[in-house]
């Protein structure tokens, strides 16, 4: 009980520091990204997370490198429930099909296929240099702050539980599995053409977008780059009641998706 209370106290301190850091960011102009194609930050959300979404959006809008667009994709009707403090931000609010977590990237790929697309989650704190650090390695094609390393056995991926999780050092290889919670940059042309095929991703990996996206860029020949050390996840309070990450980790959602992808595509590379 004491240990649980201490963990809750530490988490509350981290959340308070994260909020204070975002709100204290100055008005200094951000640096241009310098990439040869547009840079778009793309995310999605839903009403249960709207209370703290403004903090996520503020953190994305006040990066040390400026994105050309920050786009928030919503289900039809949810835009009417957005708080005024979100409406007031310089964020493009767009409506798309109800593709769950795929909304954070597929609509953007469909509308801007030649852009660098950076995905973000709607429940996590992102520091001021989060975007710059990925842009600096954009030549890798797929760049992430947080990744697992796929463990192979007899030429096939082992169970997801046996993968090396949240690896601690920079690495680039075909076995680097980016996790969306830390944010991922995808360069133009990084994906196999099937990436936007809703019929396929809803059938093969309906709740495991990280698995689907890994297969799609690996089929296109990617060698993803994990940058920095271990990415520490700071989640805003009240955002985890509905959480696909928990479903995929506690159950076998990721393993089911991996099996389906192996059956349909084989293991890429």
VOMAR-851247 format. One record per atom (N, C-alpha, C): residue in one letter; x, y, z. Coordinates in steps of 0.1 Angstrom, whole numbers, padded with zeros to 4 digits, always signed. Example, Ala and Ser with C-alpha at 12.3 -4.5 7.8 and 13.67 -1.06 7.14 Angstrom:
<recs>
a+0132-0057+0078 a+0123-0045+0078 a+0132-0033+0078 s+0128-0022+0071 s+0137-0011+0071 s+0129+0000+0079 
</recs>
This chain:
<recs>
x+0008-0012+0000 x+0000+0000+0000 x+0009+0013+0000 x+0019+0013+0008 x+0028+0024+0009 x+0036+0026-0004 x+0040+0014-0010 x+0047+0015-0023 x+0038+0020-0034 x+0025+0016-0034 x+0015+0021-0044 x+0013+0036-0042 x+0012+0041-0030 x+0010+0055-0027 x+0023+0063-0032 x+0034+0057-0030 x+0047+0064-0034 x+0047+0065-0049 x+0043+0054-0056 x+0043+0055-0071 x+0033+0065-0076 x+0022+0066-0069 x+0012+0076-0074 x+0017+0090-0071 x+0024+0092-0060 x+0030+0105-0057 x+0040+0109-0068 x+0049+0099-0071 x+0059+0102-0081 x+0053+0105-0095 x+0042+0098-0098 x+0035+0100-0111 x+0029+0114-0111 x+0023+0118-0100 x+0017+0131-0099 x+0027+0142-0101 x+0039+0140-0095 x+0050+0149-0096 x+0055+0151-0111 x+0056+0139-0118 x+0060+0139-0132 x+0050+0147-0140 x+0037+0144-0138 x+0026+0151-0145 x+0027+0166-0143 x+0028+0170-0130 x+0029+0184-0127 x+0041+0191-0134 x+0052+0184-0134 x+0064+0190-0140 x+0062+0191-0156 x+0056+0181-0161 x+0054+0181-0176 x+0044+0192-0180 x+0033+0194-0172 x+0024+0205-0175 x+0031+0218-0174 x+0038+0220-0163 x+0045+0233-0161 x+0055+0236-0172 x+0062+0225-0177 x+0072+0227-0187 x+0065+0232-0200 x+0054+0226-0204 x+0047+0230-0216 x+0042+0244-0215 x+0036+0247-0204 x+0030+0261-0202 x+0041+0272-0201 x+0053+0267-0198 x+0064+0277-0196 x+0072+0279-0209 x+0069+0271-0219 x+0077+0273-0232 x+0074+0287-0237 x+0085+0293-0242 x+0085+0307-0246 x+0079+0309-0260 x+0079+0321-0265 x+0073+0324-0278 x+0084+0326-0288 x+0096+0320-0285 x+0107+0321-0295 x+0103+0314-0308 x+0107+0319-0319 x+0103+0313-0332 x+0110+0299-0333 x+0103+0289-0337 x+0108+0276-0339 x+0117+0276-0352 x+0126+0267-0353 x+0135+0266-0365 x+0127+0259-0376 x+0130+0263-0388 x+0124+0255-0400 x+0130+0241-0400 x+0122+0232-0405 x+0126+0218-0404 x+0137+0214-0415 x+0137+0222-0426 x+0148+0219-0436 x+0146+0207-0444 x+0135+0200-0443 x+0133+0188-0451 x+0128+0191-0465 x+0131+0183-0475 x+0127+0186-0489 x+0112+0184-0492 x+0104+0180-0482 x+0090+0178-0484 x+0083+0183-0471 x+0070+0186-0472 x+0062+0191-0460 x+0064+0181-0448 x+0063+0187-0436 x+0064+0180-0424 x+0050+0181-0417 x+0044+0170-0414 x+0030+0170-0408 x+0030+0162-0395 x+0025+0168-0384 x+0023+0160-0372 x+0008+0156-0373 x+0005+0143-0371 x-0008+0138-0373 x-0012+0129-0361 x-0024+0132-0356 x-0029+0124-0344 x-0044+0123-0344 x-0049+0115-0335 x-0063+0114-0334 x-0067+0114-0319 x-0080+0116-0316 x-0084+0115-0302 x-0099+0112-0302 x-0105+0112-0290 x-0119+0109-0288 x-0123+0116-0275 x-0136+0118-0273 x-0141+0127-0262 x-0136+0123-0248 x-0134+0110-0245 x-0129+0107-0232 x-0116+0113-0229 x-0108+0117-0239 x-0095+0123-0236 x-0094+0138-0239 x-0105+0144-0242 x-0105+0158-0246 x-0100+0167-0234 x-0102+0163-0222 x-0099+0172-0211 x-0085+0176-0210 x-0076+0167-0214 x-0061+0170-0213 x-0055+0171-0227 x-0063+0170-0237 x-0058+0170-0251 x-0051+0183-0254 x-0056+0194-0248 x-0049+0207-0251 x-0035+0207-0247 x-0031+0200-0237 x-0017+0199-0233 x-0008+0192-0243 x-0014+0181-0248 x-0007+0174-0259 x-0005+0183-0271 x-0016+0189-0275 x-0015+0198-0287 x-0006+0210-0285 x-0006+0216-0273 x+0003+0227-0270 x+0018+0222-0271 x+0020+0210-0266 x+0034+0205-0267 x+0039+0202-0281 x+0029+0199-0290 x+0033+0196-0304 x+0034+0209-0312 x+0027+0219-0308 x+0027+0232-0315 x+0039+0241-0310 x+0045+0237-0299 x+0056+0245-0294 x+0070+0238-0294 x+0072+0230-0304 x+0084+0223-0306 x+0095+0232-0311 x+0108+0228-0308 x+0119+0237-0313 x+0121+0237-0328 x+0115+0227-0335 x+0114+0227-0349 x+0099+0228-0353 x+0096+0236-0363 x+0082+0238-0366 x+0077+0229-0377 x+0066+0222-0374 x+0059+0214-0385 x+0051+0223-0393 x+0049+0219-0406 x+0040+0227-0415 x+0026+0226-0411 x+0022+0215-0405 x+0008+0213-0401 x+0007+0204-0389 x-0002+0207-0380 x-0006+0197-0370 x-0021+0194-0372 x-0024+0181-0375 x-0037+0177-0378 x-0043+0168-0368 x-0055+0171-0363 x-0062+0163-0354 x-0074+0157-0361 x-0074+0143-0363 x-0085+0136-0369 x-0095+0131-0359 x-0108+0133-0362 x-0118+0129-0353 x-0129+0122-0361 x-0137+0114-0353 x-0149+0108-0358 x-0159+0119-0360 x-0168+0117-0370 x-0179+0127-0372 x-0187+0129-0360 x-0189+0142-0356 x-0197+0145-0345 x-0189+0148-0332 x-0177+0143-0332 x-0168+0146-0320 x-0163+0160-0320 x-0162+0166-0331 x-0157+0180-0332 x-0166+0189-0324 x-0179+0186-0323 x-0188+0195-0315 x-0185+0194-0300 x-0178+0184-0296 x-0175+0182-0281 x-0162+0188-0277 x-0154+0193-0287 x-0141+0198-0283 x-0142+0211-0274 x-0134+0211-0263 x-0134+0223-0255 x-0129+0235-0262 x-0133+0247-0258 x-0129+0259-0264 x-0114+0261-0265 x-0107+0257-0254 x-0092+0258-0254 x-0085+0250-0265 x-0092+0240-0270 x-0086+0233-0281 x-0089+0240-0294 x-0102+0244-0296 x-0106+0252-0308 x-0097+0264-0310 x-0093+0270-0300 x-0085+0282-0301 x-0070+0280-0306 x-0066+0267-0305 x-0052+0264-0309 x-0051+0264-0325 x-0039+0265-0329 x-0036+0265-0344 x-0034+0251-0349 x-0045+0243-0347 x-0045+0229-0351 x-0056+0227-0362 x-0053+0220-0372 x-0063+0216-0382 x-0072+0205-0377 x-0084+0207-0376 x-0094+0196-0371 x-0101+0191-0383 x-0100+0178-0385 x-0106+0172-0397 x-0113+0159-0393 x-0123+0155-0402 x-0131+0144-0399 x-0127+0132-0409 x-0128+0120-0403 x-0124+0109-0412 x-0132+0097-0407 x-0131+0086-0415 x-0138+0073-0411 x-0134+0069-0397 x-0143+0061-0391 x-0140+0056-0377 x-0131+0044-0377 x-0118+0047-0380 x-0108+0037-0381 x-0100+0035-0368 x-0105+0039-0357 x-0098+0038-0344 x-0084+0044-0345 x-0074+0037-0340 x-0061+0043-0339 x-0055+0046-0353 x-0060+0039-0363 x-0055+0042-0377 x-0058+0056-0381 x-0067+0062-0374 x-0070+0076-0378 x-0059+0086-0377 x-0049+0082-0369 x-0038+0091-0366 x-0028+0092-0378 x-0029+0083-0388 x-0020+0083-0399 x-0026+0081-0413 x-0036+0071-0414 x-0041+0068-0427 x-0047+0079-0435 x-0056+0088-0428 x-0061+0099-0436 x-0051+0109-0441 x-0040+0111-0433 x-0029+0120-0437 x-0022+0114-0449 x-0019+0101-0448 x-0012+0095-0459 x-0020+0096-0472 x-0033+0095-0471 x-0042+0095-0483 x-0042+0110-0489 x-0042+0120-0480 x-0042+0134-0485 x-0029+0139-0489 x-0018+0135-0482 x-0005+0141-0484 x+0005+0129-0485 x+0004+0122-0496 x+0013+0110-0498 x+0028+0114-0499 x+0031+0126-0502 x+0045+0130-0504 x+0051+0138-0493 x+0044+0137-0481 x+0049+0145-0469 x+0056+0136-0460 x+0065+0142-0451 x+0070+0135-0439 x+0059+0135-0429 x+0054+0124-0424 x+0043+0123-0415 x+0049+0118-0401 x+0046+0126-0391 x+0050+0122-0377 x+0038+0119-0369 x+0036+0107-0364 x+0025+0104-0356 x+0028+0107-0341 x+0017+0110-0334 x+0018+0112-0320 x+0006+0106-0313 x+0007+0103-0301 x-0005+0098-0293 x-0011+0110-0286 x-0024+0108-0282 x-0031+0119-0276 x-0031+0119-0261 x-0023+0111-0255 x-0024+0109-0240 x-0010+0110-0234 x+0000+0115-0241 x+0014+0115-0237 x+0021+0128-0237 x+0030+0131-0228 x+0038+0143-0228 x+0049+0142-0238 x+0051+0152-0246 x+0062+0153-0256 x+0071+0165-0253 x+0084+0163-0251 x+0093+0174-0247 x+0095+0183-0259 x+0102+0194-0257 x+0103+0205-0267 x+0112+0201-0279 x+0121+0191-0277 x+0130+0187-0288 x+0126+0174-0294 x+0115+0169-0291 x+0110+0156-0295 x+0110+0155-0311 x+0105+0166-0317 x+0104+0166-0332 x+0117+0168-0338 x+0125+0177-0333 x+0138+0180-0339 x+0147+0168-0339 x+0147+0160-0329 x+0155+0148-0328 x+0152+0138-0339 x+0139+0137-0342 x+0135+0128-0353 x+0139+0134-0367 x+0136+0147-0368 x+0139+0153-0381 x+0154+0152-0384 x+0163+0153-0374 x+0177+0152-0377 x+0181+0138-0382 x+0173+0128-0381 x+0176+0115-0386 x+0166+0110-0397 x+0159+0120-0403 x+0148+0117-0412 x+0154+0109-0424 x+0167+0110-0427 x+0173+0103-0438 x+0171+0088-0437 x+0169+0083-0424 x+0167+0069-0422 x+0153+0064-0428 x+0144+0073-0430 x+0131+0069-0436 x+0121+0066-0425 x+0124+0059-0415 x+0115+0056-0404 x+0123+0059-0391 x+0118+0068-0383 x+0126+0072-0371 x+0117+0072-0359 x+0121+0067-0347 x+0113+0066-0336 x+0121+0069-0323 x+0114+0073-0313 x+0120+0075-0299 x+0119+0062-0291 x+0109+0054-0293 x+0107+0042-0285 x+0105+0030-0294 x+0112+0019-0291 x+0111+0008-0300 x+0114-0005-0292 x+0108-0016-0297 x+0112-0029-0293 x+0121-0035-0303 x+0128-0046-0300 x+0136-0054-0309 x+0129-0068-0311 x+0125-0071-0323 x+0118-0083-0326 x+0128-0095-0323 x+0124-0104-0315 x+0132-0117-0313 x+0127-0127-0323 x+0137-0133-0330 x+0134-0143-0340 x+0138-0157-0335 x+0129-0166-0339 x+0132-0181-0336 x+0129-0189-0349 x+0138-0196-0354 x+0137-0204-0366 x+0131-0196-0378 x+0136-0184-0379 x+0132-0175-0390 x+0119-0168-0389 x+0113-0169-0377 x+0100-0163-0375 x+0100-0155-0362 x+0091-0145-0361 x+0091-0137-0348 x+0086-0146-0337 x+0093-0145-0325 x+0088-0151-0313 x+0076-0144-0308 x+0070-0150-0298 x+0058-0143-0292 x+0062-0129-0287 x+0052-0120-0289 x+0055-0106-0285 x+0060-0104-0271 x+0056-0112-0262 x+0061-0112-0248 x+0076-0114-0247 x+0082-0121-0257 x+0096-0124-0257 x+0105-0114-0265 x+0098-0104-0271 x+0106-0093-0277 x+0114-0085-0267 x+0125-0079-0271 x+0132-0070-0262 x+0125-0056-0262 x+0120-0053-0250 x+0110-0042-0250 x+0118-0029-0246 x+0113-0018-0252 x+0118-0004-0249 x+0133-0004-0248 x+0139-0007-0259 x+0154-0008-0259 x+0161+0005-0255 x+0172+0003-0249 x+0179+0014-0242 x+0189+0023-0250 x+0192+0018-0262 x+0203+0025-0269 x+0198+0027-0284 x+0204+0037-0290 x+0201+0039-0305 x+0205+0027-0313 x+0197+0024-0323 x+0199+0012-0331 x+0192+0014-0344 x+0197+0008-0355 x+0190+0008-0367 x+0191-0005-0374 x+0179-0011-0376 x+0179-0025-0383 x+0165-0028-0386 x+0164-0039-0394 x+0150-0043-0398 x+0143-0049-0386 x+0149-0053-0375 x+0142-0058-0364 x+0138-0048-0354 x+0141-0035-0357 x+0136-0024-0348 x+0121-0022-0351 x+0113-0023-0340 x+0099-0022-0341 x+0094-0010-0334 x+0091+0001-0342 x+0087+0014-0335 x+0074+0012-0328 x+0073+0019-0316 x+0060+0019-0309 x+0055+0033-0310 x+0042+0034-0314 x+0036+0047-0317 x+0036+0057-0305 x+0036+0051-0293 x+0034+0060-0281 x+0045+0070-0281 x+0057+0067-0285 x+0068+0077-0285 x+0069+0086-0297 x+0060+0084-0307 x+0061+0092-0319 x+0070+0085-0329 x+0065+0086-0342 x+0073+0080-0353 x+0073+0089-0365 x+0084+0091-0371 x+0085+0099-0383 x+0086+0089-0395 x+0078+0091-0405 x+0078+0083-0417 x+0081+0093-0429 x+0091+0090-0436 x+0095+0098-0448 x+0086+0094-0460 x+0085+0103-0470 x+0077+0100-0482 x+0082+0087-0488 x+0073+0078-0492 x+0077+0066-0498 x+0081+0055-0489 x+0079+0057-0476 x+0084+0047-0466 x+0075+0034-0466 x+0063+0035-0471 x+0053+0024-0469 x+0051+0016-0482 x+0047+0003-0480 x+0041-0005-0491 x+0028+0001-0495 x+0023+0000-0507 x+0011+0006-0512 x-0002+0001-0504 x-0001-0010-0497 x-0013-0015-0490 x-0015-0007-0477 x-0007+0002-0473 x-0007+0008-0460 x-0021+0015-0458 x-0027+0020-0468 x-0040+0027-0466 x-0052+0018-0470 x-0050+0005-0471 x-0061-0004-0475 x-0069-0007-0463 x-0080+0000-0461 x-0088-0001-0448 x-0093-0016-0447 x-0098-0022-0458 x-0103-0035-0457 x-0093-0045-0451 x-0080-0043-0455 x-0070-0052-0451 x-0066-0049-0436 x-0063-0037-0433 x-0058-0034-0419 x-0069-0037-0409 x-0082-0035-0412 x-0093-0038-0403 x-0095-0053-0401 x-0091-0061-0411 x-0092-0075-0410 x-0080-0082-0403 x-0068-0077-0407 x-0056-0084-0402 x-0051-0079-0389 x-0052-0066-0387 x-0047-0060-0374 x-0056-0049-0369 x-0069-0052-0366 x-0078-0041-0363 x-0075-0032-0351 x-0067-0038-0341 x-0064-0030-0330 x-0049-0029-0328 x-0041-0032-0338 x-0026-0033-0336 x-0020-0025-0347 x-0022-0012-0347 x-0016-0004-0358 x-0001-0004-0359 x+0005-0006-0347 x+0020-0006-0347 x+0025-0019-0355 x+0018-0030-0354 x+0021-0042-0361 x+0019-0040-0376 x+0007-0034-0380 x+0004-0032-0394 x+0015-0022-0400 x+0018-0011-0393 x+0027-0002-0399 x+0041-0007-0400 x+0045-0016-0390 x+0058-0022-0391 x+0059-0030-0404 x+0049-0039-0406 x+0050-0047-0418 x+0050-0038-0431 x+0042-0028-0431 x+0041-0019-0443 x+0054-0013-0447 x+0061-0007-0436 x+0074-0001-0440 x+0085-0011-0442 x+0085-0022-0435 x+0095-0033-0438 x+0093-0039-0452 x+0081-0041-0456 x+0078-0046-0470 x+0084-0036-0480 x+0085-0023-0477 x+0090-0013-0486 x+0105-0012-0484 x+0111-0021-0475 x+0126-0021-0474 x+0132-0012-0463 x+0124-0008-0454 x+0129+0001-0443 x+0139-0006-0434 x+0148+0002-0428 x+0156-0002-0417 x+0154+0009-0406 x+0144+0008-0398 x+0140+0018-0388 x+0151+0022-0379 x+0152+0035-0376 x+0162+0040-0366 x+0155+0044-0353 x+0159+0037-0342 x+0155+0041-0329 x+0166+0051-0324 x+0162+0062-0319 x+0171+0073-0314 x+0170+0074-0299 x+0181+0079-0293 x+0181+0082-0279 x+0180+0070-0270 x+0178+0072-0257 x+0177+0062-0248 x+0163+0057-0246 x+0160+0051-0235 x+0147+0046-0232 x+0137+0058-0231 x+0126+0057-0238 x+0116+0067-0238 x+0107+0065-0226 x+0106+0076-0217 x+0098+0075-0205 x+0084+0080-0209 x+0074+0072-0207 x+0060+0075-0210 x+0054+0082-0198 x+0050+0095-0200 x+0043+0102-0190 x+0029+0105-0195 x+0019+0098-0190 x+0005+0098-0195 x-0003+0108-0186 x-0011+0116-0193 x-0020+0125-0186 x-0030+0118-0178 x-0034+0123-0167 x-0044+0116-0158 x-0058+0115-0165 x-0064+0103-0162 x-0077+0101-0167 x-0078+0097-0182 x-0067+0094-0188 x-0067+0091-0202 x-0066+0076-0205 x-0065+0067-0195 x-0062+0053-0197 x-0074+0044-0195 x-0086+0049-0193 x-0097+0040-0190 x-0100+0032-0203 x-0098+0038-0215 x-0100+0031-0227 x-0086+0031-0234 x-0079+0020-0235 x-0065+0020-0239 x-0062+0008-0247 x-0060+0010-0260 x-0056-0002-0269 x-0043-0008-0265 x-0034+0000-0260 x-0021-0005-0256 x-0023-0016-0245 x-0031-0013-0236 x-0034-0023-0225 x-0041-0035-0230 x-0050-0034-0240 x-0057-0045-0246 x-0047-0054-0253 x-0038-0048-0261 x-0028-0056-0269 x-0018-0062-0260 x-0014-0056-0249 x-0003-0061-0241 x-0009-0072-0231 x-0020-0069-0225 x-0026-0078-0215 x-0031-0091-0222 x-0038-0089-0233 x-0043-0100-0241 x-0032-0105-0251 x-0038-0110-0262 x-0028-0114-0273 x-0031-0107-0286 x-0035-0094-0284 x-0039-0086-0296 x-0027-0085-0306 x-0015-0082-0301 x-0004-0081-0309 x+0000-0094-0316 x+0000-0105-0308 x+0004-0118-0313 x-0006-0122-0324 x-0019-0120-0322 x-0029-0123-0332 x-0027-0115-0345 x-0023-0103-0344 x-0020-0095-0355 x-0008-0100-0362 x+0003-0103-0355 x+0015-0108-0361 x+0012-0121-0368 x+0004-0130-0362 x+0001-0142-0369 x-0007-0140-0382 x-0016-0130-0382 x-0024-0127-0394 x-0015-0121-0405 x-0006-0113-0401 x+0003-0106-0410 x+0013-0117-0416 x+0018-0126-0408 x+0027-0136-0413 x+0019-0145-0423 x+0007-0148-0420 x-0001-0157-0429 x-0003-0150-0443 x-0006-0137-0442 x-0009-0130-0454 x+0003-0125-0462 x+0013-0120-0455 x+0025-0114-0462 x+0038-0122-0460 x+0038-0131-0450 x+0051-0136-0446 x+0059-0126-0438 x+0071-0130-0434 x+0079-0120-0426 x+0087-0112-0435 x+0086-0098-0434 x+0093-0090-0444 x+0108-0090-0441 x+0115-0093-0452 x+0130-0093-0451 x+0136-0105-0443 
</recs>
